[in-house]
Amino acid sequence: MKKSTIWLLIGVMALAVMGLLAVQIMYMENMIKMRNEQFKELVVRSLYGVSVMLEQNETKYYLDQDLQEAEAAYASSGKTTKKFDFDSESDMEKSSGVESLQMPRPANLSRLRDLSDSYSSKQEILKGQYLYQKGLLNEVILTILSQSSDRPITERADSATVNEYLASELKNNGVTLPYQFAVVSRNGGFVYSTDSYAPRKQRDVFSQVLFPNDPANKQYSLCVTFPTKSDYIFSSIRFLIPSFVFTIILLIVFVYTIVVTFKQKKLSEIKNDFINNMTHEFKTPISSISIAAQMLNDDDVRKSDKRLKHVASVINDETKRLRFQVEKVLQMSMFDRKNATMRLEEEDANACIDSVINTFKLKVENYGGRISADLEAEDPIVNVDRMHFTNVIFNLLDNAIKYRREDVPLTLAVATTNPDDDTLQITISDNGIGIKREDLKKIFEKFYRVSTGNRHDVKGFGLGLAYVHKMISLFGGDIRVESELNKGSKFIITLPLLK
């Protein structure tokens, strides 16, 4: 698949997933906002109902007080309230239509005159009672307006009454959450509150003025909080959480798939290059060995000891070269296996390193360089696989040659020490081109290669240092690098000693 096609698919999938996430988030935000508004409306309605009921209680209190005072005044003056009742049967019969059809007699006229006076008297009494009740109500209203705010708030709205009314109103409006409340003065002082009243944020408090007609400086507010409000709000959108989680999982899987796809594509390209280059590298020594073998069939070559020795040297060198390439292939195959086959044995690190240096010295000298060994470790016994340990040292020395500087002779130094009683430290330093700071953290990654600028003679596949790091880890040790650009590098290997 073309890279442009892959990027197009990535773009389409990314837009689709991000759009789905955006829609879900917007829907959740709208749901939360709507539930908050609904809850707020119900609570505000409940608090207003509490305020109205307290005002009605206060009106009833003053009416009862005035009635008691009026009754006491009547009782002290000796007056009683008159009751006016018609003798319904006699009066109604006498004033019925039958008698009205008869010609009035003097006695009847007198009776009618008495009835009329009685009715007028009763009207006057009812009018007086109405005016009294009206005056009573006016007096009560004036008293409420002028004196009610002077009463202590604990008498006008005691905690038990407020709690009873609040619970009733909240229940009537469908709010069944546990609540905490307090009555607060205008300056923020608490008159009384429930034991656990402690709002986290001001926005979580719902308040209502208890007696709105009181003077502003004497007003008190009922404040209510709901500790489980968040759970109540989010319970309404809980069904959306699984879909949101699945979308996140889908996004993670999508990203992981894209990363794996590009990684596999890169690995495929690297392996193809590896096979092509390795085929070329194999062809050269095989061709040289083939030519040398043909020369051995020549009688003149067999008769000349000098020529025969030269052919044998070519075969030996090309065989070593071929073996080195095979080891590179084996190193690469190790990364495709979960566990490498190791034969850990007791080895003398000084002896192994000295053997590698003696083999490598000629190669270093061919480039006009020199290699020095300072193997001073008093306890060099470690538990390693000899072949892999030798390859580790060989790879580090070979890298020093590959990345040497052209303007100065190559200088290599290998040293071993015992920094403590349990550790062997191996240091391999050179005066090569060095490594950039941004590359230091990546040089031990598989297939990673440091840029060599304009140099094109450095061949490799980014497996050498990854192999070294893996082997040292399997030996139970650690490797780190110190480097400065154009000044050289130092690789420091730490291995546990065999006790």
Protein Blocks (a to p, Z undefined) as FASTA:
>chain_A
ZZklmmmmmmmmmmmmmmmmmmmmmmmmmmmmmmmmmmmmmmmmmmmmmmmmmmmmmmmm
mmmmmmmmmmmmmmmnopacddddddfklmmmmmmmklmmpccdfklmmmmmmmmmmmmm
mmmmmmmmmmmmmmmmmmmmmmmmmmmmmpcfklmmcfklmmmmmmmmmmmnopabdcdd
ddddfkopafbdcfklccfbfklpccddfblmbcfklcccdddddfklmmmmmmmmmmmm
mmmmmmmmmmmmmmmmmmmmmmmmmmmmmmmmmmmmmmmmmmmmmmmmmmmmmmmmpmkl
mmpmklmmmmmmmmmmmmmmmmmmmmmmmmmmmmmpfbdcdddddddfklmmmmmmmmmm
mmmmmnopacddddfbfblcdcddfklmmmmmmmmmmmmmmmpcfkbccddddddddfbf
kbccdddddfbebjafklmmmmmpghiacdehjafkbgcehlmmmmmmmmmmmnopacdd
dddehibccddddddddZZ
